[in-house]
Amino acid sequence: MNPGSSPTEIAKPRILIVEDEPMLAYALEESLTEEGFAIAGVASRTEQALAMIATAGCDGAVIDMNLGGQSAAPIAAELRAREIPFVVVSGYSKAQQLDTFPGECFLQKPYRSGDLISALRIVLARQ
């Protein structure tokens, strides 16, 4: 245990948010924090997310499928390699993401905050 950390802080799942829209990232950060998650980091680009995974790590992630016109597939691959569960969110339909993110938990934007929280809890519980 880190000095000054309470057991409650340690028990909170640390979630990485990968979202290129600043307002959506902020809203997601607020929503997750209110629901008892800790935020491992917020990334808007693939390179930034991969660096955060490598250095800070996380217990789970929420990743936008498309980051400014670039696929988040490298992030998904790294999370899978580390056996870190994640939820994919996108404005694209599930059919449009099947090849890139097969078998992953998926929510189409716009989604309800409660649906994302439920999906995140489900994928974390599978670990």
C-alpha positions as CSV (number, residue, x, y, z in Angstrom):
1,M,0.0,0.0,0.0
2,N,1.3,3.5,-0.8
3,P,1.7,5.8,2.1
4,G,-1.4,7.9,2.4
5,S,-3.6,5.6,0.3
6,S,-6.7,4.1,1.7
7,P,-7.8,0.6,1.0
8,T,-10.8,2.1,-0.8
9,E,-8.6,4.0,-3.3
10,I,-6.6,0.9,-4.0
11,A,-9.8,-1.2,-4.7
12,K,-11.1,1.2,-7.4
13,P,-10.6,-0.2,-10.9
14,R,-8.3,2.1,-12.9
15,I,-9.8,2.9,-16.3
16,L,-8.0,4.3,-19.3
17,I,-10.2,6.6,-21.4
18,V,-9.3,6.8,-25.1
19,E,-11.4,9.4,-26.8
20,D,-10.5,12.2,-29.3
21,E,-13.5,14.4,-28.6
22,P,-12.5,16.5,-25.5
23,M,-16.0,17.1,-24.3
24,L,-16.9,13.4,-24.5
25,A,-13.7,12.5,-22.7
26,Y,-14.4,14.9,-19.9
27,A,-18.0,13.7,-19.6
28,L,-16.8,10.1,-19.5
29,E,-14.2,10.9,-16.9
30,E,-16.8,12.6,-14.7
31,S,-19.3,9.7,-15.1
32,L,-16.7,7.0,-14.3
33,T,-15.4,8.9,-11.3
34,E,-19.0,9.3,-9.9
35,E,-19.5,5.6,-10.3
36,G,-16.5,4.7,-8.2
37,F,-13.8,4.1,-10.9
38,A,-10.4,5.7,-10.8
39,I,-9.1,7.3,-14.0
40,A,-5.7,5.8,-15.1
41,G,-5.4,8.5,-17.8
42,V,-7.1,10.1,-20.8
43,A,-5.6,9.8,-24.2
44,S,-6.8,11.3,-27.5
45,R,-4.2,9.7,-29.8
46,T,-3.0,6.1,-30.4
47,E,0.6,6.8,-29.4
48,Q,-0.5,8.6,-26.2
49,A,-2.7,5.6,-25.2
50,L,0.0,3.1,-25.9
51,A,2.5,5.0,-23.8
52,M,0.0,5.2,-20.9
53,I,-0.7,1.5,-21.1
54,A,3.1,0.8,-21.0
55,T,3.9,3.1,-18.2
56,A,0.9,3.6,-15.9
57,G,-1.1,0.5,-16.8
58,C,-4.8,0.2,-16.2
59,D,-7.4,-2.4,-15.1
60,G,-9.7,-1.7,-18.0
61,A,-10.4,0.8,-20.8
62,V,-13.0,2.6,-22.8
63,I,-11.7,3.2,-26.3
64,D,-13.2,5.1,-29.2
65,M,-12.9,3.0,-32.4
66,N,-11.9,6.0,-34.5
67,L,-9.4,8.6,-33.2
68,G,-9.3,11.5,-35.6
69,G,-9.5,9.3,-38.6
70,Q,-7.1,6.6,-37.3
71,S,-8.2,3.2,-36.1
72,A,-7.7,2.4,-32.4
73,A,-6.9,-1.2,-33.4
74,P,-3.3,-1.0,-32.1
75,I,-4.6,0.0,-28.7
76,A,-7.1,-2.9,-28.7
77,A,-4.3,-5.3,-29.7
78,E,-2.1,-4.0,-26.8
79,L,-4.9,-4.3,-24.3
80,R,-5.6,-7.9,-25.5
81,A,-1.9,-8.8,-25.3
82,R,-1.9,-7.6,-21.7
83,E,-5.3,-9.3,-21.0
84,I,-6.8,-5.9,-20.0
85,P,-10.6,-5.8,-20.6
86,F,-12.1,-2.9,-22.6
87,V,-15.3,-1.5,-24.1
88,V,-15.3,-0.1,-27.6
89,V,-17.5,2.9,-28.3
90,S,-18.1,4.4,-31.7
91,G,-20.4,6.4,-33.9
92,Y,-20.0,3.6,-36.4
93,S,-22.2,0.6,-36.2
94,K,-21.2,-2.8,-34.7
95,A,-21.1,-4.3,-38.2
96,Q,-18.6,-1.7,-39.3
97,Q,-16.2,-2.7,-36.5
98,L,-16.4,-6.5,-36.5
99,D,-13.1,-7.0,-38.4
100,T,-11.1,-4.7,-36.3
101,F,-12.6,-5.5,-32.9
102,P,-14.1,-9.0,-33.1
103,G,-15.9,-10.2,-30.0
104,E,-15.4,-7.0,-28.0
105,C,-18.0,-5.3,-26.0
106,F,-19.4,-2.5,-28.2
107,L,-21.6,0.5,-27.6
108,Q,-22.7,2.8,-30.5
109,K,-22.7,6.5,-29.9
110,P,-24.7,8.1,-28.6
111,Y,-25.0,5.7,-25.7
112,R,-26.5,6.2,-22.2
113,S,-24.0,6.6,-19.4
114,G,-25.6,3.8,-17.5
115,D,-25.2,1.4,-20.4
116,L,-21.4,2.1,-20.5
117,I,-21.0,1.7,-16.8
118,S,-22.8,-1.7,-16.9
119,A,-20.8,-2.8,-19.9
120,L,-17.5,-1.8,-18.2
121,R,-18.5,-3.6,-15.0
122,I,-19.3,-6.8,-17.0
123,V,-16.0,-6.9,-18.9
124,L,-14.1,-6.2,-15.6
125,A,-15.9,-9.0,-13.9
126,R,-14.8,-11.5,-16.6
127,Q,-11.2,-11.1,-15.6
